[in-house]
Each structure stands twice: as structure tokens, then as C-alpha cells.
């Protein structure tokens, strides 16, 4: 068994300090308020806060960041220990420390100290990103993202990347799924007239084109979030569920972390943004980053281990304990009742079912122009979501013979009215003693028939006599 792939957070960690107190008078030597201190707290900020928030619900989170030998770096390590796995990049300098002085819960002044530049990342960073289920870049202008940009660009086409940008930071890598600038950042990055929703929609769409991002989610505070896409001025506005009274510090980190977590769970961008807006509102209402319960409560329990979904590892595990590995294959372009019945029957034959699915190129060669109707990523996701399917493997050839030689299933299943000996895969399975079988298949169910019926239903009705 192996754990779920982690959500990887990449970015700049800060140490946030809050000095809390009350102020009832001015200093005798200057018109400055005197704060009688009642307490103070220190906690990770920036990417450190985003990573901690992403662990809610027991998610496995890895933080890639630059840390040094200074006391602030050690304080961050100590607080994150047991909550987040940290992959360190050397820090040339000291960790930034941001100190807020608050009176009655409201900031009076902020003092910034320290700072440094990230060093050269090692192979661990590359390997960590290659194993990510989703990536969140929490950019605070300290160039950690720039130090690992090459590795981020490599994973962006494969996994969802959410990029929380900074005016002094690095531009998002092409292919980012969602970029999350706030209103001020959006205005600074893209000039426009006014602060109307239309103006922000135009800015967001323009930024999405500039960054080659799938979408830009502009956070507008109490107005909610405007989800924009390149080349269109018609956005989706996700309003806040209620007016959240509280410290808004860290709300952007919460929104970005919740968005990345939702995408990792398979949510569509629209669904991810709606979930993230609700979580950010609850975060602010609970006290924001200054809420002591964020760090005083025990670290969340890790998500239980999930069944192995790598088809080759799964097949070996089942064989090693004397089980029967069953495999079947096809295009599965439009999943219908015939497919479901076949897969359920095949799963009952053995101890696991691995579905071998044709790649998009393979489907095109076999089925002709216009196919597949659904891209490979969608077909794999639908199959993997079925309770009868334990793993999915992809092949590029016209037959799965090469893939089967690697999987070595005990049983190969096809649905239809021909004999098992006629199956082209039957001879391949004999090499290791496997058996090809044919299962009954529901008549009248096929992707071609479904597509034809859909096309006929969508065709315009011609007036009589024409």
C-alpha cells in the first residue's frame, strides 16, 4: 500500500510575529500610542501558513522552501514539525521576520527584518514535484519559485498548478491551472479604468493570456472572487457566502491553499473557487492567521493509506499474495451500461481489475476522424472512479499486447459474441500461462450508436417539402 500523492507547496516562508496589547494613551515625548503588551505569538507565514492550511482534513503536504541556520528558520522548522514535510533549499541570509504591533486587535505598525536569497535546489526538489498530486506556488517576492522554475514548468502540463503571485516575484509558468492575484496586484500588473467588475474581468482575461494560464481568479475581498479566462470578458463571480468580520491576514493564503486542495480532489476550476471562497470566509471569521487554535491544536491525522493505483505495482502485489490479476481493455470513449456491466463482471473473476485504455492517438487510428469524443484524461478519470476498477493503464498501440506483456494478468476479459481463441491477445497470454475469456455483453450498447443518436437528436428539423 502507498499513501496518496501529496499536495506540494512551493514558496517563500516568513516568520510572523504578533505583539498584542491595549493602548489608552500617547507617549509623553511624541504623538505615538503607547501599547501595554498582553501577549505575543510567533508562527510561520507566507508559504508556511499556506502549507499548514492545506493539511486540514488530513492531507499529506510537502513544503519546498528556503531555510537557513538563523533562529527564525529554526522556529519555523519547530512549528511545522509533525504537520508538514519540509524539503529545504539553502537560504543565503536570514529568514524574513514580520512583526505586527496590535492594539485592540488592530495593527498599529509592522516591522520587517531579515531576508536572503534561495540557493541552488538539489534533486530532491525535482523528485518531490514529479510526485505531486497538485502544486501550490505561494510567491512572496523572495524568488524561491524562481529557483525551482524549471521543475515547476515541467510539471505544469501534468498536474494542477495554482500560483499565488507577488508584484516582486516571478511570473507564473505557462500552463498554470489558476493564478490568484488580489485586486491591488491585478491593477498594478494590468492597467485599466476603474474598479468595476467589468474592468477586473478585462484585466483578469488579459493576465491569463499574458501568463498562458488556464484561468485567473481575482480576489476582490468582500465582493468575492472573479474567475476569468483568456480571450473572454464573461467571467464567473463567486460572492462571499457572508460578510466575515475578523482579521483578514492570511485570507489569500487560505483561498489559494483551498483552491489547490480542491483541484487535487478532482474539482473543476469553478467548483474549486467556490469551495475556496467559502473556506476563506470561515478562516477570516475565525480570526485569520492570528487565530491561536491554528497552531495550538494537534497536527491533523494523516489521511489513511489508499489502495495502490499504479497498475504494475498492484499486479505484482496481488500476484505475490497468490491472488488473480484480471485485465480488460478498450477505448471507453462514452461509458455506457454495456461497459459498466462488463467491468463489474470482470472484477468478480479475480482479486483486482486493471483496465487497459487506448490513448487518444490509438483511438483515432482505430475509430477514425472525430474520435475520441472524450480526451484520455477524462476517460481515465471516469474509469478510475468506478468501484469495479482498481487501476487504469494506457497504451499507444493498436493492441495492448506490449502492455499485457508487462502487466502479465492471469485473465484477459473481452465482451462480445466471438470465441476466446479468436482474440488477438490470447496468444500473448499463453506466454505466461494466462487465459483469455469472453463475457456476455449487453446488446445495442455502443459508443458509435450513442454518438449517432445524439447527432440525430441535435440535427435541425427540416420543414416539409424541403
Phi, psi and omega in degrees: 000144176230155183283162173305148174297144186278162164272125183256125176255127179242130177162191187266122176267141174237165169251117179264133176239133173243120173258112187256146180187194178233150181229121180235001184206168175258156177293144181291337185259359180195154179282060181237141180291144174263129181251120172272112188289132176248346179176168176208158177212152178234143182201158175293139176239182180062229181297333177294318177293316180300319180295318179295320179293327181291342181282349183300136186091004177085015182291142175281121184234136174244132179252122175256115185205170179261125177229152182241204182258009185276164181301324180296318178298318180294324177297321178294314178303316184296319183287324182278344183301131181087348179254315187226137171280131185247126171253115190266142166252140180300140178252122176270093184131207180239156180291137177297140177238125179246117183250123175255136171255120184244141174234121183063029180084359181247136182294136173259321183202153174235138181241124180251135179223157173076181180145154179193182181243142178290145177273202184275125178287152178260187183295340179297323179296314179300314181294323179297315180292326180295336181263005186287145172273331174199159183230134172244124175258113179256090186270120177244026174077014180255005167071023170295319179299322178295327181293333181243022185302319181301318180288325177294319179296328181288328183267342184304323178287348189253326184227157178296130176242121174255129185240114176264103192276170177220145182299330180262006184263201184261149177293147177301150176287149177302141179095000177302139183287313179217132173250138191237064176286153173273180185299315182295318179295319180298316179294322180289327183277335184216113182291149178189174183261119171079182181238031177287163177299323179297318180297317179290327177297318179293319178296314182298317178296320179295318179294322178299320177293317182297318183273354186054045178262151178293326181201156173235125179254106181273118179274126187244026178066234184295338181281347179103214184228137179254112181267115184241159180229159181294141174079009179219145179252015178253095184268178171249124178263125177249101182286157174294142183293338178196166179280111184270116176267124179160185181284117182277000180299125179092357181298322178295321177296318179297315180298313182295318180295318180293324177297312180297319180297319180294318177297322177297330179280358179098008181289150171288159180307318180297317179294319181297317181293318179299316179295319183291324178298316179296318180292322179294321178297316179295325179297314180295316181298331181275358178117000178065207182295337180278000179294113184300333183293342178299327185247345181273336178285154179298153176302145181295147178294140180292146176301139181299156181296143180261156176301145179300130181245355172288119188299324183286319177295318179299313180300318180294320180297316181295317178297320184295335178257017174082014182275174182253123179266122179248140178224152173215171184207168178160182180277322180050050185288309172240108183292127182226183186300325178299316177299311184300315179298317179298315183294320179295320178292319180296321181296329181288347181287325187221206186257351173200155177235122177249124181262124177262116187245138180293140173292170179300319180295320179295317178299318180300319179292322184280321189256343177098184182302145179087356178243147004282159174283328178245134180292164185304316184300321179290318181296319179295318182296319179296314180297315182296337180279352180280139181295337181277347185256126180265332180198158180233135176237148184246140175228152185259342183284179177284337174230159180272022187303313181295318179296318179296326178296333177274321181285323181053058179290156176282328182225133174246125188248135169226153177254136179158190184246022177253170182276156181299327183291340179279348182291131180297337181280346185301317182294325179297318183292334180296338182299330179237016176084018179281166184231131173266135180226156177245133178249151177302148182230138181296126179292151173077009179245119175200156178297321181297315179295319178298315180296322180293317179297319179297319180294319179294321180293329182274347183291139179294145179278126182275139177297151179301145177086003179244000000 
